[in-house]
Amino acid sequence: MKQLAKYLLPLCCGIALASCYGLDKEEYRELAPITVSGLDRTIYAKATETLHLDKLRVESESGQDLVYEWSYGKPAGDFPGMVDTTFISSSPTLDYAFDKAGSYVLRLRIDNGESIGFHYYDLRVQAGFDEGFLILCNDDEGAGSLAFVKKRSPQEEAEGAQEIWDNLLTINPEYDFRSLRDVYVFSSPGYASGILISSGDDEGSIYRLDPVTLSVTYRMKGMDEYGVRTGEILGERTSGTAHWAYLIGDDERAYRYEFSTDMLIVRETPFPARYGRQGLFASKTAGVRDILMFSEAGITEFPNSKIAGYAAPDGYEFINMAAGRIGAGQYDASKYYCIARTIEGAPKTVKIISTSSSLSSPTEIKTYDEVQPMLMNANTRIVTTKLNGNAYYDYDNKIYHWAMTGVDPVVPAEGAKPDITLPDGEQIMDICTNAVPSTSSAVVDDDQLLIATYNPTATGRKPGSLYVYSLKTMEKVKEYVGICEKPVAVAYKFPTSN
């Protein structure tokens, strides 16, 4: 009997193992996959209006009912990172009204009883005036207006939704906007967002507008505060809980506008604040914009709460300057490029001087005689881009480029061919790019040049126009002719962070 058991035991174990192997093989078979299609990666919605998604297509062979879960949250880190997840639906179609404009991550979770799939979408909830181009204007009597060209979503394009508004300031009928001077869109992550408008009216009014509704949230009277009117609005900085921009006063002093308290603070500068620029490259993470201003005598910069200055070389005066923008590769550098020219003598000598972002370590990178008159002056408006090392600027109603980071950074002179020549009669009033206050080298956001023009001889239409050109090809992308009064400033209205 013991001998029989000796042989039966291994046989039974073998049968048991074979049976288990069969069960394991069945248990670990390939699970039914889930295939999802029908929705675009980027989904647009309008704040307070119901978003209806019914084009979702799901394929599953599990034979079981599908379980859906829609949720959304604020972006965090790289896509599809998200925080503050909110559940909104368990239906295969989505009908939901988002009450606040902004950028979100929309997540769809699908369970077919065997597999679970997660699918993420870039959700843009718009409120009408989230993104586009702002053109600040005055008419012949000094009445101010703010035209807006909306960047429409693909759905809005297809629907033929309104693209142009000739005056958004009518949203605020209680204010008399006059002698407007500059418009600035401000936004730093974690701080306030909005729009600032300066004026030269009798009270030196400075208006702060909500970034979404365009309603006035505060009006300051510069004449009451300091007995001064302000004009050009420059840059944006943060320090601790403070958040501010600078304005140039008619007295050539710098005035710091505190966004947290809506107050002005006058700042003494090493040189007069006669001309202003801003460099969009200050930090790769903070989203701030350096504040630069200059006069013929010297350059003033506000790295943060401190003030730095750099005097023109003896016997020279500054003609203009440009701030290199952080990009990629050889253009990833925080530098200023300054143009100085001798005050007396003929021919005059030109110096191209490079400095660090703190105005230290000046280096003369080019010195040459001005054989032909330079096609640039102190009133020339200059913009830079992450696409290349060029500075693009306006002069005599044409657009030129200065290869400031090139091997031969000579400023274009008489006889140089312009990059852009506008139609006869169009006078360039202001230029800017579609840059956002983010300096990530991975994202190119300033690939278009915006040109606001005025045509005093135009008949049968308004005198102001907007031309949009590609900075990659220098070809015209679109034109909006006769859409506004006489422009004084143009700005890109980017989707704000708050």
C-alpha positions as CSV (number, residue, x, y, z in Angstrom):
1,M,0.0,0.0,0.0
2,K,2.8,2.3,0.8
3,Q,4.4,1.5,-2.5
4,L,1.2,2.5,-4.3
5,A,1.0,5.7,-2.4
6,K,4.6,6.4,-3.4
7,Y,3.6,6.4,-7.1
8,L,0.1,8.0,-6.8
9,L,1.3,11.1,-4.9
10,P,3.5,12.5,-7.7
11,L,0.8,11.7,-10.2
12,C,-1.8,13.6,-8.3
13,C,0.5,16.6,-7.8
14,G,1.2,16.6,-11.5
15,I,-2.5,16.6,-12.3
16,A,-3.0,19.4,-9.8
17,L,-0.2,21.5,-11.2
18,A,-1.5,21.1,-14.8
19,S,-4.9,22.2,-13.6
20,C,-3.5,25.3,-11.9
21,Y,-1.4,26.1,-15.0
22,G,-4.6,26.1,-17.0
23,L,-6.4,28.4,-14.6
24,D,-3.4,30.8,-14.5
25,K,-3.3,31.0,-18.3
26,E,-7.0,31.8,-18.4
27,E,-6.8,34.3,-15.6
28,Y,-4.0,36.3,-17.2
29,R,-5.3,36.5,-20.7
30,E,-5.1,39.8,-22.6
31,L,-7.6,42.3,-21.3
32,A,-10.1,44.1,-23.6
33,P,-8.6,47.4,-24.6
34,I,-10.4,50.7,-24.8
35,T,-10.0,52.9,-27.9
36,V,-11.2,56.6,-27.7
37,S,-11.5,59.1,-30.6
38,G,-13.7,61.9,-31.8
39,L,-12.5,64.8,-29.7
40,D,-9.8,67.4,-30.4
41,R,-6.8,67.6,-28.1
42,T,-7.7,71.3,-27.3
43,I,-11.3,71.9,-26.4
44,Y,-12.8,75.5,-26.2
45,A,-15.7,76.5,-24.0
46,K,-17.3,79.8,-23.0
47,A,-17.6,80.7,-19.4
48,T,-21.1,80.4,-17.9
49,E,-22.3,78.7,-21.2
50,T,-22.9,75.0,-21.4
51,L,-20.2,73.0,-23.1
52,H,-21.8,70.1,-25.1
53,L,-19.5,67.2,-26.2
54,D,-21.3,64.5,-28.0
55,K,-18.7,63.4,-30.6
56,L,-16.8,61.0,-28.3
57,R,-16.3,57.6,-29.9
58,V,-15.4,54.6,-27.7
59,E,-14.6,51.0,-28.8
60,S,-14.4,48.1,-26.3
61,E,-14.9,44.4,-26.7
62,S,-15.3,43.5,-23.1
63,G,-19.1,42.9,-23.4
64,Q,-19.6,44.8,-20.1
65,D,-21.1,48.2,-19.6
66,L,-18.7,51.2,-19.8
67,V,-18.4,53.5,-16.8
68,Y,-17.5,57.1,-17.5
69,E,-16.0,59.7,-15.2
70,W,-15.4,63.3,-16.4
71,S,-13.4,65.7,-14.1
72,Y,-11.3,68.8,-14.5
73,G,-8.6,70.8,-12.6
74,K,-6.1,73.6,-12.9
75,P,-2.8,72.7,-14.7
76,A,0.2,71.7,-12.6
77,G,3.6,71.2,-14.1
78,D,3.8,69.5,-17.5
79,F,0.6,68.4,-19.2
80,P,-1.5,66.5,-18.2
81,G,-0.6,67.4,-14.6
82,M,-3.6,68.8,-12.7
83,V,-4.7,69.8,-9.2
84,D,-7.9,70.5,-7.4
85,T,-9.7,67.8,-9.4
86,T,-13.5,68.3,-9.6
87,F,-15.9,65.5,-10.8
88,I,-18.5,66.9,-13.2
89,S,-20.3,64.0,-15.1
90,S,-20.7,60.2,-15.4
91,S,-22.3,60.3,-18.9
92,P,-20.6,59.4,-22.2
93,T,-21.7,62.9,-23.4
94,L,-20.7,66.0,-21.5
95,D,-23.0,69.0,-20.8
96,Y,-21.4,71.3,-18.3
97,A,-21.1,75.1,-17.7
98,F,-17.8,76.3,-16.4
99,D,-18.3,79.4,-14.3
100,K,-14.8,80.9,-14.5
101,A,-12.5,81.6,-17.5
102,G,-9.1,80.0,-17.6
103,S,-6.9,77.1,-18.8
104,Y,-7.7,73.7,-17.3
105,V,-7.0,70.0,-17.8
106,L,-10.1,67.9,-18.7
107,R,-9.8,64.2,-17.8
108,L,-12.0,61.3,-19.0
109,R,-11.7,58.0,-17.1
110,I,-13.3,55.0,-18.8
111,D,-13.7,51.5,-17.1
112,N,-14.9,48.6,-19.3
113,G,-14.8,46.0,-16.4
114,E,-11.4,44.7,-17.5
115,S,-9.4,47.8,-18.4
116,I,-9.3,51.4,-17.2
117,G,-8.2,54.2,-19.5
118,F,-7.4,57.9,-18.8
119,H,-7.6,60.5,-21.5
120,Y,-6.6,64.2,-21.1
121,Y,-7.7,67.3,-23.0
122,D,-6.4,70.9,-22.9
123,L,-9.5,72.9,-21.9
124,R,-9.7,76.6,-22.6
125,V,-12.6,78.3,-21.0
126,Q,-13.0,81.8,-22.6
127,A,-15.0,84.8,-21.5
128,G,-15.1,86.8,-24.7
129,F,-12.0,88.9,-24.4
130,D,-9.4,86.4,-23.1
131,E,-7.0,86.6,-26.1
132,G,-6.5,88.9,-29.0
133,F,-5.0,92.3,-29.9
134,L,-5.7,95.6,-28.1
135,I,-5.4,98.9,-29.9
136,L,-5.6,102.0,-27.7
137,C,-6.8,105.1,-29.7
138,N,-8.0,108.7,-29.6
139,D,-10.1,110.5,-32.1
140,D,-9.6,114.0,-33.4
141,E,-11.4,115.5,-30.3
142,G,-9.3,113.5,-27.9
143,A,-12.0,110.9,-27.0
144,G,-10.4,107.6,-26.1
145,S,-11.3,104.1,-27.3
146,L,-9.9,100.6,-27.0
147,A,-10.4,98.4,-30.1
148,F,-10.1,94.6,-29.8
149,V,-9.4,91.9,-32.4
150,K,-10.3,88.5,-30.9
151,K,-8.3,85.4,-31.5
152,R,-11.2,83.0,-32.3
153,S,-11.3,79.3,-31.5
154,P,-11.8,76.9,-34.4
155,Q,-15.4,76.6,-33.4
156,E,-15.9,80.4,-33.4
157,E,-14.1,80.6,-36.8
158,A,-16.6,78.0,-38.2
159,E,-19.6,79.8,-36.7
160,G,-18.5,83.2,-37.9
161,A,-18.4,84.6,-34.4
162,Q,-17.6,88.3,-34.0
163,E,-13.9,89.1,-34.4
164,I,-13.6,92.9,-34.1
165,W,-14.8,95.4,-31.6
166,D,-14.2,99.1,-32.2
167,N,-14.4,100.2,-28.6
168,L,-14.5,98.0,-25.5
169,L,-14.3,101.0,-23.2
170,T,-18.0,101.5,-23.7
171,I,-18.3,98.7,-21.2
172,N,-17.5,101.5,-18.7
173,P,-20.0,104.3,-19.5
174,E,-19.4,106.1,-16.2
175,Y,-15.9,107.1,-17.2
176,D,-14.9,109.8,-19.8
177,F,-11.8,108.3,-21.4
178,R,-9.7,111.1,-23.0
179,S,-6.1,111.6,-24.2
180,L,-5.2,108.0,-23.7
181,R,-1.4,107.2,-23.9
182,D,-0.5,103.6,-23.3
183,V,-2.0,100.1,-22.6
184,Y,-0.3,97.3,-20.7
185,V,-1.4,93.7,-19.9
186,F,0.0,92.6,-16.6
187,S,0.1,89.1,-15.2
188,S,2.6,87.2,-13.0
189,P,1.8,83.7,-11.7
190,G,0.5,83.9,-8.1
191,Y,-0.1,87.7,-8.4
192,A,-2.7,90.0,-9.9
193,S,-3.7,90.1,-13.5
194,G,-5.3,92.9,-15.5
195,I,-4.9,95.8,-17.9
196,L,-3.4,99.2,-17.1
197,I,-4.2,102.3,-19.2
198,S,-2.4,105.7,-18.8
199,S,-3.8,109.0,-20.0
200,G,-2.8,112.7,-20.4
201,D,-6.2,114.0,-19.4
202,D,-6.7,116.9,-16.9
203,E,-6.5,114.6,-13.9
204,G,-3.7,112.3,-15.2
205,S,-6.0,109.3,-14.9
206,I,-4.6,105.8,-14.7
207,Y,-7.2,103.1,-15.2
208,R,-7.0,99.5,-14.0
209,L,-9.2,97.0,-15.9
210,D,-10.3,93.5,-15.1
211,P,-8.5,91.1,-17.5
212,V,-11.7,89.2,-18.5
213,T,-14.6,91.6,-18.3
214,L,-12.6,94.8,-19.2
215,S,-14.5,96.7,-16.6
216,V,-12.7,99.4,-14.6
217,T,-11.8,98.2,-11.2
218,Y,-9.8,101.3,-10.1
219,R,-9.1,104.8,-11.3
220,M,-6.1,106.8,-10.0
221,K,-5.7,110.5,-10.5
222,G,-2.0,111.1,-11.1
223,M,-2.4,114.9,-10.9
224,D,-3.8,114.6,-7.4
225,E,-1.1,112.2,-6.3
226,Y,2.0,113.9,-7.7
227,G,0.9,116.7,-9.9
228,V,2.1,114.8,-12.9
229,R,0.6,112.9,-15.9
230,T,2.2,109.6,-16.9
231,G,2.7,107.9,-20.3
232,E,4.6,104.8,-21.3
233,I,4.0,101.8,-19.1
234,L,7.0,99.5,-18.6
235,G,7.7,96.0,-17.5
236,E,6.6,94.0,-14.5
237,R,8.3,92.9,-11.3
238,T,7.5,91.0,-8.2
239,S,9.3,90.8,-4.8
240,G,7.8,89.0,-1.9
241,T,4.1,90.0,-1.9
242,A,4.8,93.2,-3.9
243,H,3.9,93.4,-7.6
244,W,4.4,96.5,-9.7
245,A,5.1,98.1,-13.1
246,Y,6.6,101.5,-13.9
247,L,5.3,104.5,-15.8
248,I,7.2,107.4,-17.3
249,G,6.1,110.7,-16.0
250,D,5.9,113.9,-18.0
251,D,8.6,115.2,-15.6
252,E,10.9,112.4,-16.9
253,R,10.8,110.6,-13.5
254,A,9.9,107.0,-12.9
255,Y,6.7,106.1,-11.1
256,R,6.1,102.7,-9.6
257,Y,2.5,101.5,-9.8
258,E,1.8,99.0,-7.0
259,F,-0.9,96.5,-8.1
260,S,-1.5,95.3,-4.5
261,T,-2.5,98.8,-3.3
262,D,-3.2,100.8,-6.5
263,M,-0.7,103.4,-5.5
264,L,2.1,105.3,-7.2
265,I,5.6,105.6,-5.7
266,V,8.0,108.0,-7.3
267,R,11.6,106.6,-7.8
268,E,14.7,108.6,-8.3
269,T,16.7,107.3,-11.2
270,P,20.3,107.8,-12.2
271,F,19.2,109.2,-15.6
272,P,16.0,110.8,-16.8
273,A,13.2,108.4,-17.9
274,R,12.8,110.0,-21.3
275,Y,12.4,106.8,-23.4
276,G,11.2,103.4,-22.3
277,R,11.6,99.8,-23.3
278,Q,11.0,96.4,-21.6
279,G,12.9,93.2,-21.9
280,L,10.8,90.0,-21.9
281,F,13.4,87.6,-20.6
282,A,14.0,88.3,-16.9
283,S,13.3,84.8,-15.5
284,K,12.5,81.4,-16.9
285,T,10.1,80.7,-14.0
286,A,8.7,83.9,-12.6
287,G,7.2,85.3,-15.7
288,V,8.3,88.9,-14.9
289,R,9.4,91.4,-17.4
290,D,12.5,93.6,-16.9
291,I,12.0,97.3,-16.7
292,L,14.3,99.5,-18.9
293,M,14.3,103.2,-19.6
294,F,16.9,105.5,-21.0
295,S,17.8,109.0,-22.1
296,E,20.7,110.2,-24.3
297,A,22.9,110.4,-21.1
298,G,22.4,106.9,-19.8
299,I,20.4,103.7,-19.2
300,T,18.4,102.9,-16.1
301,E,17.3,99.3,-15.2
302,F,15.2,97.9,-12.4
303,P,16.5,94.3,-11.8
304,N,14.1,94.2,-8.8
305,S,13.8,96.6,-5.9
306,K,17.2,98.1,-6.6
307,I,18.0,100.5,-9.5
308,A,21.0,100.2,-11.8
309,G,22.4,102.8,-14.2
310,Y,25.0,102.9,-17.0
311,A,26.3,106.2,-18.4
312,A,27.0,106.8,-22.0
313,P,30.7,106.8,-22.8
314,D,32.4,110.2,-22.7
315,G,31.6,112.2,-25.9
316,Y,28.8,109.8,-26.8
317,E,25.0,109.7,-26.5
318,F,22.7,106.7,-26.5
319,I,20.6,106.3,-29.6
320,N,18.6,103.3,-28.5
321,M,18.9,99.8,-27.0
322,A,17.4,96.4,-27.2
323,A,17.0,93.6,-24.6
324,G,17.8,90.1,-25.9
325,R,15.1,87.6,-25.1
326,I,15.7,84.2,-23.6
327,G,15.2,81.6,-26.3
328,A,17.2,78.5,-27.1
329,G,20.8,77.7,-27.9
330,Q,22.8,80.7,-28.8
331,Y,20.0,83.1,-28.0
332,D,19.6,81.9,-24.5
333,A,21.3,84.9,-22.8
334,S,20.2,87.8,-20.6
335,K,21.9,90.7,-22.3
336,Y,21.3,94.3,-23.3
337,Y,22.6,95.7,-26.6
338,C,23.2,99.5,-26.6
339,I,23.8,101.9,-29.5
340,A,26.0,104.9,-28.7
341,R,27.1,107.6,-31.2
342,T,29.5,110.5,-30.8
343,I,27.8,113.9,-30.2
344,E,30.1,115.9,-32.4
345,G,32.4,115.4,-35.3
346,A,32.0,114.1,-38.8
347,P,31.8,111.3,-39.6
348,K,30.3,110.2,-36.3
349,T,31.5,107.1,-34.6
350,V,29.1,104.4,-33.4
351,K,29.7,101.9,-30.6
352,I,27.6,98.8,-30.1
353,I,27.9,97.9,-26.4
354,S,26.8,94.7,-24.7
355,T,26.0,94.5,-21.0
356,S,24.7,91.9,-18.6
357,S,21.1,92.1,-17.4
358,S,22.3,94.1,-14.3
359,L,24.1,96.6,-16.6
360,S,27.4,95.3,-15.4
361,S,30.4,94.1,-17.4
362,P,30.0,96.4,-20.5
363,T,31.7,95.1,-23.6
364,E,32.3,97.1,-26.8
365,I,31.5,94.5,-29.5
366,K,31.7,96.9,-32.5
367,T,33.0,100.4,-33.2
368,Y,32.7,101.9,-36.7
369,D,32.3,105.2,-38.5
370,E,28.8,106.2,-39.6
371,V,29.4,106.6,-43.3
372,Q,25.6,106.8,-44.1
373,P,23.0,108.2,-41.8
374,M,21.7,105.6,-39.3
375,L,18.1,104.4,-39.9
376,M,17.2,104.7,-36.2
377,N,16.7,107.3,-33.5
378,A,15.7,107.4,-29.8
379,N,11.9,107.3,-30.6
380,T,12.3,104.1,-32.6
381,R,10.3,101.3,-31.1
382,I,12.2,98.0,-30.8
383,V,11.0,94.5,-30.2
384,T,13.0,91.2,-29.9
385,T,12.0,87.6,-30.3
386,K,13.1,84.1,-29.2
387,L,13.1,83.0,-32.8
388,N,16.4,84.7,-33.6
389,G,18.9,87.2,-32.4
390,N,17.4,90.1,-34.3
391,A,15.8,93.3,-33.0
392,Y,12.9,94.4,-35.2
393,Y,12.0,98.1,-35.2
394,D,10.1,100.9,-37.0
395,Y,11.6,103.9,-38.8
396,D,10.1,106.2,-41.4
397,N,7.0,104.0,-41.6
398,K,9.0,100.9,-42.5
399,I,10.1,97.9,-40.5
400,Y,13.8,97.0,-40.4
401,H,15.9,94.5,-38.4
402,W,19.1,95.0,-36.5
403,A,21.2,91.8,-36.2
404,M,22.4,92.9,-32.7
405,T,23.7,89.4,-31.8
406,G,25.3,88.7,-35.2
407,V,28.9,88.7,-36.1
408,D,28.6,92.2,-37.6
409,P,26.0,94.1,-35.5
410,V,26.0,97.3,-37.6
411,V,22.8,99.3,-37.4
412,P,21.0,99.6,-40.8
413,A,21.9,102.8,-42.6
414,E,20.5,104.8,-45.5
415,G,20.1,102.6,-48.5
416,A,19.2,99.4,-46.5
417,K,16.3,97.4,-47.7
418,P,13.3,97.3,-45.2
419,D,11.8,94.0,-44.1
420,I,8.3,95.4,-44.3
421,T,6.9,98.3,-46.3
422,L,3.3,99.2,-45.6
423,P,0.7,100.7,-48.1
424,D,1.1,104.3,-49.0
425,G,-0.3,106.7,-46.4
426,E,-0.1,104.3,-43.5
427,Q,1.9,105.8,-40.6
428,I,3.3,103.4,-38.0
429,M,2.0,104.4,-34.5
430,D,3.2,101.4,-32.5
431,I,4.5,97.8,-32.7
432,C,4.7,94.8,-30.5
433,T,4.9,91.0,-30.7
434,N,2.5,88.3,-29.4
435,A,4.8,87.6,-26.5
436,V,3.5,86.4,-23.2
437,P,5.2,87.0,-19.8
438,S,6.7,83.5,-19.8
439,T,10.3,83.0,-20.7
440,S,10.3,79.2,-21.2
441,S,12.8,78.4,-23.9
442,A,10.7,75.4,-24.9
443,V,7.8,77.5,-26.1
444,V,7.9,80.1,-28.9
445,D,5.1,82.5,-28.2
446,D,6.4,85.7,-30.0
447,D,6.3,84.7,-33.6
448,Q,4.1,87.5,-34.8
449,L,4.7,91.3,-35.3
450,L,1.7,93.6,-34.7
451,I,1.8,97.0,-36.4
452,A,-0.8,99.6,-35.5
453,T,-1.1,102.4,-38.2
454,Y,-2.8,105.7,-38.9
455,N,-3.9,107.0,-42.2
456,P,-4.9,110.7,-42.0
457,T,-6.0,110.8,-45.6
458,A,-8.3,107.7,-45.4
459,T,-11.9,108.3,-46.5
460,G,-15.0,106.2,-46.0
461,R,-13.5,104.4,-43.1
462,K,-11.9,104.9,-39.7
463,P,-8.2,106.0,-39.9
464,G,-6.7,103.3,-37.7
465,S,-5.6,99.8,-38.9
466,L,-3.8,96.7,-37.6
467,Y,-1.3,94.6,-39.7
468,V,-0.1,91.2,-38.5
469,Y,3.1,89.7,-39.9
470,S,5.0,86.5,-39.3
471,L,8.4,86.9,-37.7
472,K,9.4,83.6,-39.3
473,T,8.8,84.6,-42.9
474,M,8.1,88.4,-42.6
475,E,5.0,87.7,-44.7
476,K,1.7,89.3,-43.9
477,V,-0.6,87.0,-41.9
478,K,-3.7,89.2,-41.8
479,E,-4.7,92.9,-42.0
480,Y,-7.6,94.7,-40.3
481,V,-8.0,98.0,-42.2
482,G,-10.1,100.9,-40.9
483,I,-11.2,99.3,-37.6
484,C,-10.3,102.0,-35.1
485,E,-9.5,105.7,-34.5
486,K,-6.0,107.0,-34.3
487,P,-3.8,104.4,-32.5
488,V,-1.4,105.4,-29.8
489,A,-0.5,101.9,-28.6
490,V,-1.0,98.2,-29.4
491,A,-0.7,95.3,-27.1
492,Y,-1.2,91.5,-27.2
493,K,-4.0,90.4,-24.9
494,F,-2.7,87.0,-23.7
495,P,-4.7,84.7,-21.5
496,T,-3.8,85.8,-18.0
497,S,-2.6,83.5,-15.3
498,N,-5.2,84.5,-12.6
